[in-house]
Structure formats: C-alpha cells, structure tokens
Amino acid sequence: MQSIIAEKRDILGKKVSNLRKRGFLPAVIYGKGKPSESIAVKEIDFLKLWKAAGESSIVELELDGKKRNVLIQDVAIDPLKDTPIHADFYAVDMTKTVKVEVPLEFIGESDAVKSGGILIKVLYAVEVESLPADLPRSLLVDLSILKNIEDSFAVKDLKVSKSVKILKNSDETIALVEAPRVEEELKSEEATPSLESIEVVSKKPKAEGEETTEASLASSSKNE
C-alpha cells in the first residue's frame, strides 16, 4: 500500500500561497460523519502518490503518528500551471463498501482499426462499488476483441472480480469501430457546420482561494 505523511495546518484562505511556495500542498481529510481537518503534505510526495495510486486505490496517510486508510477523493488543478493546488483525502471504513470512479485502461490492438476502421472511445471511467481493499486500480478494455467494423466493447465485457460491482448499464458502449469515412462525406462535413466546430466555453475551476473549496467540502460531507 502506498503511503504519505501529513501534518496539521492552521494556514487557511489566500495565505496558503505561502505554504505552496515552501513546497507543501494544502489538503483536507474527512470521513462520513466526521468533521474535516486541514492538513498539508509535501507536494513532491503527493505527486508520486497520485501517479502511483490514482483516485481509486486505498493509500495510508499518517497524521500525528496515527495511520488512516484514505482515498484521494478530489484534486484541484491550477488551470494555468496544470499543477495541483489542493487535495481532498477521504478516510474510509475498511468494513463498508464505497463507490468510486475507476479509470478505464485501453490495451491491445483492433484488427478492424488496422484495416482502416475508426476507433471511437465513448467512456473513460465507470463507477464501481466494493470494499475499499477490493477496489481495482483500473479496468482493462481489450480492444483486440474488435475484429470487424461496427464491433463494440460494452460495459458487460469488462472483467472484474466477484467482489466488485459495476454501477453502470451493462449494455452501455465503451468503445466501437466505425467504417472509414469516404471523400464525399468529408466534403459534406466541411460544407455543413457541425457541433465539433462550435466553441464550448466551460467554467474554470475556482482556484483563487481555499475557503470556497473547504466550505463546499464541509457542506457535501454533511449531506453524506
């Protein structure tokens, strides 16, 4: 099990920028029915942990000499620097099931794609429910089963242990192979505006201060 050491902090709000300059990442740890605690972890240690464990594997967090089993529940990213600015750790009860989004890992090669077909990926993660110790790091999508044009890989084709329940419609498509587009279709698309040509403006994540993040976190924790 991956692990990380944390320390309590009393630096809040916009003052956390000074904390980051010293190489620490502000974070909180919370659990169902428990108040959140403000903590800090070394940024370099967190980056290694996040890369190795992701957000669907149990990790060990040590705080004041006490070790807790946690999940990296959410990571706020600086939209300009593309680096973490805040992290949430969720303390889990190892005897109770949890629901987590597990990333899909695409492996293998499709014969249909090799022969000119176009691979379309529809899903990149699925929600599962299991005991914390049984959570998979990722779920494999073997593209080699896509032999022909219009073949598809559905949720029911995912292989999981009996201790893991996938909370998704079993017939929902994860990936499929479409026929290659002919020249006439491409010309038609160039002449007709499509949804892909429409610019979509999305809301940027709030990154100005930490108080908003912790306030929303505390609110969501109460709802849980």
Backbone hydrogen bonds, N-H to C=O, Kabsch-Sander energy under -0.5 kcal/mol:
donor,donor_aa,acceptor,acceptor_aa,energy
4,I,60,E,-2.4
6,A,62,E,-3.0
7,E,40,A,-2.2
9,R,38,S,-1.8
12,L,10,D,-0.6
15,K,12,L,-1.2
16,V,13,G,-1.6
17,S,14,K,-1.5
18,N,15,K,-1.5
19,L,15,K,-0.7
20,R,16,V,-2.2
21,K,17,S,-1.7
22,R,18,N,-0.9
22,R,19,L,-0.7
23,G,20,R,-2.0
24,F,19,L,-1.9
25,L,41,V,-3.6
27,A,39,I,-2.8
28,V,87,A,-1.7
29,I,37,E,-2.0
30,Y,89,F,-2.2
31,G,34,K,-0.7
34,K,31,G,-2.3
37,E,29,I,-2.4
39,I,27,A,-2.8
40,A,7,E,-2.1
41,V,25,L,-1.9
42,K,5,I,-0.5
43,E,23,G,-2.8
46,F,42,K,-2.4
47,L,43,E,-2.6
48,K,44,I,-1.5
49,L,45,D,-2.2
50,W,46,F,-3.2
51,K,47,L,-1.9
52,A,48,K,-1.9
53,A,49,L,-3.1
54,G,49,L,-0.5
54,G,50,W,-1.9
56,S,53,A,-0.8
59,V,70,V,-2.8
60,E,2,Q,-2.9
61,L,59,V,-0.6
61,L,68,R,-3.0
62,E,4,I,-2.6
62,E,60,E,-0.5
63,L,61,L,-0.6
63,L,66,K,-2.8
64,D,6,A,-0.6
66,K,63,L,-1.9
68,R,61,L,-2.6
70,V,59,V,-3.0
70,V,68,R,-0.6
71,L,90,Y,-1.9
73,Q,71,L,-1.2
73,Q,88,D,-2.0
74,D,88,D,-1.1
76,A,86,H,-2.6
78,D,83,T,-3.1
82,D,78,D,-2.6
85,I,76,A,-2.8
86,H,76,A,-1.1
87,A,26,P,-1.3
88,D,74,D,-2.8
89,F,28,V,-2.8
90,Y,71,L,-2.9
91,A,30,Y,-3.3
91,A,89,F,-0.6
92,V,69,N,-2.3
94,M,92,V,-0.7
96,K,93,D,-2.1
98,V,130,S,-2.8
100,V,98,V,-0.5
100,V,128,V,-2.3
102,V,100,V,-0.6
102,V,126,V,-3.2
104,L,124,Y,-2.7
105,E,139,L,-3.2
106,F,104,L,-0.6
107,I,105,E,-0.5
107,I,141,V,-2.5
112,A,146,L,-1.6
114,K,110,S,-2.1
115,S,111,D,-1.6
116,G,113,V,-1.8
117,G,112,A,-2.6
118,I,178,E,-2.8
119,L,117,G,-0.5
120,I,176,L,-3.2
121,K,119,L,-0.5
122,V,120,I,-0.6
122,V,174,I,-3.1
123,L,174,I,-1.6
126,V,102,V,-2.2
128,V,100,V,-2.7
129,E,165,K,-2.6
130,S,98,V,-1.8
134,D,131,L,-1.9
135,L,132,P,-1.2
139,L,103,P,-2.1
141,V,105,E,-3.0
142,D,140,L,-0.6
143,L,107,I,-3.0
143,L,141,V,-1.0
145,I,142,D,-1.3
146,L,143,L,-1.8
147,K,145,I,-1.5
150,E,177,V,-2.6
151,D,148,N,-2.1
153,F,175,A,-3.4
154,A,152,S,-0.5
155,V,172,E,-2.3
156,K,170,S,-2.4
157,D,154,A,-1.8
158,L,155,V,-1.8
160,V,158,L,-0.6
164,V,161,S,-1.8
165,K,129,E,-2.6
166,I,164,V,-0.5
167,L,127,E,-2.9
167,L,165,K,-0.5
168,K,166,I,-1.2
172,E,169,N,-1.8
174,I,153,F,-3.4
175,A,153,F,-1.6
176,L,120,I,-2.1
177,V,151,D,-2.0
178,E,118,I,-3.0
178,E,176,L,-0.5
185,E,182,V,-0.6
186,L,182,V,-1.8
187,K,183,E,-2.2
188,S,184,E,-1.9
189,E,185,E,-2.1
190,E,186,L,-1.8
191,A,187,K,-1.5
192,T,188,S,-1.3
197,S,194,S,-1.2
198,I,195,L,-1.3
201,V,199,E,-0.5
202,S,200,V,-0.6
214,E,210,E,-2.4
215,A,211,E,-2.2
216,S,212,T,-2.3
217,L,213,T,-2.0
218,A,214,E,-2.6
219,S,215,A,-1.8
220,S,216,S,-2.4
221,S,217,L,-2.4
222,K,218,A,-1.6
223,N,219,S,-1.6
224,E,220,S,-1.4
